[in-house]
Amino acid sequence: MDIQIKKASSKDAQVLVNIYNKAFYEDYVKYGVCPGYGRSVSDMEKSIDEMPKYIACVDSNPVGAISVLKKSDGLYYIGALCVIPECQRKGIGRKLLEFIKKEYKDWKRIELVTPADKEKNINFYTKKCGFNIDYEEMDGSVKLYHFSLNKE
């Protein structure tokens, strides 16, 4: 499978909204709210300016995305890493994460958050990508795990 990754621009806002809506629909249904689901195109355009986003395409079809924010020297935060359901478990998420590690060569630590009851996310980050769970917290009624990956 040939996966191409490109940096998103404001022209890609609708494409990103479509990816996020497909990828985060299950979370929206489960939790009643999901920051990645149901965004407007104008909100996504603003978000692209604030936090760089990259789109993964397979055969020119957009199937996943990752957003990254530099918080301080060597510290990066992944705001969203998502792949549409029909394309999950094919290495796309891992390829997006590896892309970020190559694109931001000065990274020393990467952090992210995911719901604590999302077992497939937890397995992906810990077993496939080497992240550690640092701590948990509640966001309303949703328990979240905070993950980190330190450069060796």
C-alpha positions in Angstrom: 0.0 0.0 0.0 1.4 3.3 -1.1 0.7 6.0 1.6 1.4 9.7 0.7 1.5 12.3 3.4 1.1 16.0 2.7 0.9 19.1 4.8 -2.6 20.5 4.9 -3.4 24.1 3.9 -6.6 26.0 4.5 -7.8 24.7 1.1 -7.9 21.2 2.7 -10.2 22.2 5.5 -13.3 20.4 4.1 -11.2 17.2 3.4 -10.0 17.3 7.1 -13.6 17.8 8.3 -14.6 14.7 6.4 -11.7 12.6 7.7 -12.3 13.8 11.3 -16.1 13.2 11.1 -15.6 9.6 9.8 -12.8 8.9 12.3 -14.4 10.4 15.4 -18.1 9.6 14.8 -18.0 6.5 17.1 -16.5 8.7 19.9 -19.2 11.3 19.4 -22.0 8.7 19.6 -20.3 7.0 22.7 -19.5 10.1 24.7 -22.1 12.6 23.4 -19.3 15.0 22.6 -16.0 14.8 20.8 -13.8 17.8 19.9 -12.7 16.2 16.6 -16.3 15.6 15.4 -18.7 18.1 13.8 -16.3 21.0 13.3 -17.1 23.6 10.7 -14.9 24.3 7.8 -14.1 27.8 9.2 -13.1 26.3 12.5 -10.9 23.8 10.7 -9.3 26.6 8.7 -8.4 28.4 12.0 -7.2 25.1 13.5 -4.9 24.5 10.5 -3.3 27.9 11.2 -2.9 27.2 14.9 -1.7 23.6 14.7 -0.1 22.2 11.6 -2.0 19.2 10.1 -0.9 16.5 7.7 -3.1 14.3 5.5 -2.5 10.7 4.6 -3.7 9.5 1.3 -3.9 6.0 -0.2 -4.3 6.0 -4.0 -4.9 9.7 -3.8 -7.8 9.2 -1.4 -7.6 11.0 2.0 -7.9 8.4 4.7 -6.1 9.9 7.8 -4.7 12.9 9.5 -2.4 14.0 12.2 -2.0 17.4 13.9 1.1 18.5 15.9 1.9 21.5 18.0 5.3 22.5 19.2 4.8 23.3 22.9 8.5 24.1 23.8 12.0 23.2 22.7 11.8 19.5 21.7 8.3 19.0 23.2 5.5 18.3 20.7 1.8 17.6 21.3 -0.3 15.4 19.0 -3.7 17.0 18.9 -5.3 14.4 16.7 -4.2 11.2 15.0 -7.0 9.6 13.1 -7.7 7.2 10.4 -11.1 6.5 8.9 -12.5 3.2 10.2 -12.4 1.2 6.9 -8.6 2.0 6.7 -7.6 1.3 10.2 -5.2 -1.5 11.1 -3.2 -1.1 7.9 -0.2 0.9 9.2 -1.5 4.3 8.3 -1.5 5.7 11.9 2.0 4.4 12.5 3.2 5.9 9.2 1.7 9.3 10.2 3.5 9.2 13.6 6.8 8.1 12.0 6.4 11.0 9.5 6.1 13.5 12.4 9.2 12.1 14.1 11.1 12.6 10.8 9.6 16.0 10.0 10.3 17.4 13.5 13.8 16.2 13.9 14.4 18.2 17.1 11.7 16.2 19.0 12.7 14.9 22.4 9.2 14.2 23.7 5.8 13.7 22.1 2.6 13.9 24.2 -1.0 13.1 23.4 -4.3 12.2 25.1 -6.9 9.6 24.4 -10.0 8.2 26.3 -9.0 5.5 28.8 -11.7 3.1 27.6 -10.4 3.1 24.0 -8.6 -0.2 24.2 -7.5 -0.2 20.5 -6.0 3.3 20.9 -4.2 2.3 24.1 -2.8 -0.8 22.4 -1.7 1.2 19.4 0.1 3.8 21.3 1.7 1.5 23.9 2.4 -1.7 22.1 2.9 -0.5 18.5 4.4 2.9 19.0 6.2 2.7 22.4 4.3 5.4 24.3 3.9 5.3 28.1 0.8 6.2 30.1 1.9 9.1 32.4 -1.3 9.8 34.2 -5.1 9.9 34.0 -7.6 12.6 34.5 -11.3 13.2 34.1 -12.7 15.6 31.4 -16.3 15.8 32.4 -17.5 12.2 32.5 -14.7 10.9 30.3 -11.5 9.4 31.8 -8.5 10.4 29.7 -5.0 8.9 29.6 -2.0 11.2 29.0 0.7 9.5 26.9 4.3 10.4 26.2 7.1 9.1 24.0 10.7 10.1 24.9 13.4 10.0 22.3 16.1 7.6 23.4 
